[in-house]
């Protein structure tokens, strides 16, 4: 559960609203992220391994003339690290100790949610269908609105 006191750059009422939306959405995100990390890991492993006798190594099987590999594992190699990092950030927020020991800003929370939506879109088997993402989209909209307000205020102060 995200404590509203851990949200910076917004007033108390807005922080309470964001925390309520976050707490509604994050259970699904966290649950699916646990499955997605395993799913991504399995997808990468399956793309790189082949136990058939007629299979060659990954380099020989997947390389094309321009030296780029079109396989899912190579195209999505960074996805596993992103998913693991997201899980670490969420664990840290849940423990009440945001990264750098400072309250999280709306734009940092927005970044976490949009990163997860990217991961969710790319996983082979465990992506959540859009019709289950209502709470996530409500959270995303509020964080986007707050981030826009913060940057608009900043641009008014900065010539």
C-alpha positions as CSV (number, residue, x, y, z in Angstrom):
1,X,0.0,0.0,0.0
2,X,1.3,3.4,-1.0
3,X,1.3,5.9,1.8
4,X,0.1,9.3,0.6
5,X,2.9,10.9,2.6
6,X,5.3,9.3,0.2
7,X,4.0,11.4,-2.8
8,X,5.8,14.7,-3.3
9,X,4.9,17.8,-5.3
10,X,1.1,17.6,-4.8
11,X,-1.3,18.7,-2.1
12,X,-2.6,16.4,0.6
13,X,-6.0,15.8,-1.1
14,X,-4.3,14.9,-4.4
15,X,-1.8,12.7,-2.7
16,X,-4.7,10.8,-1.0
17,X,-6.4,10.4,-4.4
18,X,-3.3,9.2,-6.1
19,X,-2.6,6.7,-3.3
20,X,-6.2,5.4,-3.5
21,X,-5.9,4.9,-7.2
22,X,-2.4,3.4,-6.9
23,X,-3.6,0.9,-4.2
24,X,-6.5,-0.1,-6.4
25,X,-4.3,-0.7,-9.5
26,X,-1.1,-2.0,-8.1
27,X,-2.4,-5.4,-6.8
28,X,-3.0,-6.5,-10.4
29,X,0.2,-4.9,-11.7
30,X,2.3,-6.6,-9.0
31,X,0.6,-10.0,-9.4
32,X,1.0,-9.9,-13.2
33,X,4.5,-8.6,-13.0
34,X,5.6,-11.6,-11.0
35,X,4.2,-13.9,-13.7
36,X,5.5,-11.7,-16.5
37,X,9.1,-11.9,-15.2
38,X,8.9,-15.7,-15.3
39,X,7.2,-15.5,-18.7
40,X,9.8,-13.3,-20.2
41,X,12.6,-15.4,-18.8
42,X,10.9,-18.6,-20.3
43,X,10.5,-16.9,-23.7
44,X,14.1,-15.9,-23.8
45,X,15.3,-19.3,-22.7
46,X,13.1,-21.1,-25.3
47,X,14.2,-18.8,-28.1
48,X,17.9,-19.4,-27.3
49,X,17.7,-23.1,-26.6
50,X,16.8,-25.9,-28.8
51,X,17.2,-29.5,-27.8
52,X,16.5,-31.0,-31.3
53,X,19.4,-32.8,-32.9
54,X,19.1,-30.9,-36.1
55,X,19.2,-27.4,-34.5
56,X,22.3,-25.3,-34.7
57,X,23.5,-22.7,-32.2
58,X,21.5,-19.5,-31.7
59,X,24.0,-17.5,-33.7
60,X,23.8,-19.8,-36.8
61,X,20.0,-20.2,-36.5
62,X,19.0,-16.6,-36.1
63,X,21.6,-14.4,-37.7
64,X,20.8,-12.7,-41.0
65,X,23.2,-11.1,-43.4
66,X,23.0,-7.7,-41.8
67,X,24.2,-9.2,-38.4
68,X,20.9,-8.5,-36.6
69,X,18.9,-11.2,-35.0
70,X,15.2,-11.2,-35.5
71,X,14.3,-13.7,-32.7
72,X,12.1,-12.7,-29.8
73,X,14.8,-13.2,-27.3
74,X,17.2,-10.7,-29.0
75,X,14.5,-8.2,-29.8
76,X,13.2,-8.2,-26.2
77,X,16.4,-8.9,-24.2
78,X,16.0,-5.7,-22.2
79,X,12.5,-6.5,-21.3
80,X,13.5,-8.9,-18.5
81,X,15.7,-6.3,-16.9
82,X,13.0,-3.7,-17.1
83,X,10.5,-6.1,-15.5
84,X,12.9,-7.0,-12.7
85,X,13.7,-3.3,-12.1
86,X,10.0,-2.5,-11.9
87,X,9.4,-5.3,-9.4
88,X,12.3,-3.9,-7.3
89,X,10.8,-0.3,-7.5
90,X,7.4,-1.6,-6.4
91,X,8.9,-3.6,-3.6
92,X,10.7,-0.5,-2.4
93,X,7.6,1.6,-2.6
94,X,5.6,-1.0,-0.7
95,X,8.2,-1.1,2.0
96,X,7.8,2.6,2.5
97,X,11.3,3.5,1.4
98,X,11.2,5.1,-2.1
99,X,14.4,5.0,-4.1
100,X,16.8,7.6,-2.8
101,X,14.8,7.8,0.4
102,X,12.7,10.7,-0.9
103,X,9.0,10.8,-1.6
104,X,8.1,9.8,-5.1
105,X,6.8,12.4,-7.5
106,X,3.8,12.0,-9.7
107,X,6.0,11.9,-12.7
108,X,8.1,9.0,-11.2
109,X,5.0,7.0,-10.5
110,X,3.7,7.8,-14.0
111,X,7.0,6.4,-15.4
112,X,6.6,3.2,-13.4
113,X,3.0,2.7,-14.7
114,X,3.9,3.4,-18.3
115,X,7.0,1.1,-18.1
116,X,4.7,-1.7,-16.8
117,X,2.2,-1.1,-19.6
118,X,5.1,-1.5,-22.1
119,X,6.2,-4.7,-20.4
120,X,2.6,-5.9,-20.4
121,X,2.2,-5.2,-24.1
122,X,5.4,-7.2,-25.0
123,X,5.1,-10.4,-22.9
124,X,4.3,-13.6,-24.8
125,X,1.6,-15.2,-22.7
126,X,0.8,-13.2,-19.5
127,X,-0.3,-9.8,-20.8
128,X,-3.4,-8.5,-19.2
129,X,-6.2,-7.7,-21.7
130,X,-7.2,-4.1,-21.9
131,X,-10.7,-4.7,-20.5
132,X,-9.1,-5.7,-17.1
133,X,-6.9,-2.5,-16.9
134,X,-9.6,0.0,-15.9
135,X,-7.9,0.8,-12.5
136,X,-4.5,1.1,-14.1
137,X,-5.8,3.5,-16.8
138,X,-7.6,5.6,-14.1
139,X,-4.3,5.8,-12.2
140,X,-2.4,6.6,-15.4
141,X,-4.7,9.4,-16.2
142,X,-4.5,11.0,-12.8
143,X,-0.7,10.7,-12.7
144,X,-0.5,12.2,-16.2
145,X,-2.7,15.1,-15.2
146,X,-0.6,15.8,-12.1
147,X,2.6,15.6,-14.0
148,X,1.3,18.0,-16.6
149,X,0.3,20.4,-13.9
150,X,3.7,20.2,-12.2
151,X,5.5,20.8,-15.5
152,X,3.2,23.7,-16.4
153,X,3.9,25.3,-13.0
154,X,7.6,24.8,-13.5
155,X,7.5,26.4,-17.0
156,X,5.7,29.4,-15.7
157,X,8.4,30.0,-13.1
158,X,11.3,29.3,-15.5
159,X,11.6,31.8,-18.3
